[in-house]
């Protein structure tokens, strides 16, 4: 009787495990398929005001890199809101990222990933916007360069700005003492992070609004980068 009950319990547990693994594989396959289906392209033509932007990835997270100062947007007032980034007002580029406050500030490597941290991150965690001033952009497999029309770039700017939680005077809300120690800073995000709207989905939304051929849904960095293709020209 005890052996029979144990076997039934083991069988139910095995079926549950198989179903969970199958669901994860199916979700991953759907993410790859949806992310690899590009939509419209709104890249600048030769007679349009062009703005160069970059998309960077470390394999699981992506950032949007924009010029610090341009005709369409001056990001220096945003940099000046943090005591850390205000020393980098002359940096020519800024990398913007969006994501879970828990994951951004507690997940250094995959070795730090735990069930509790993952659950907190995907269960509608508070969001943050990451600011990273950049002095130069180096070529590599994890970077793409694109030329946007001014209209497309303004749409991208609006997406980033709308992701910031404004303070009482409308200014970005800085999260003090939160930094990776690379001259970067964190700002309070407006929306919640959850499983179906990850950091890569946020980047995909921004690029889609800018007119780039981004996949329908890009929860994975790989599917986002695949849908973007090789970019305009190699970064230098």
PyMOL commands that set and color helices and strands:
alter all, ss='L'
color gray80, all
select helices_A, chain A and resi 2-35+76-79+85-88+101-106+110-112+115-122+150-162+199-210+221-228
alter helices_A, ss='H'
color red, helices_A
select strands_A, chain A and resi 50-57+62-67+93-100+125-134+143-149+184-193
alter strands_A, ss='S'
color yellow, strands_A
deselect
rebuild
show_as cartoon
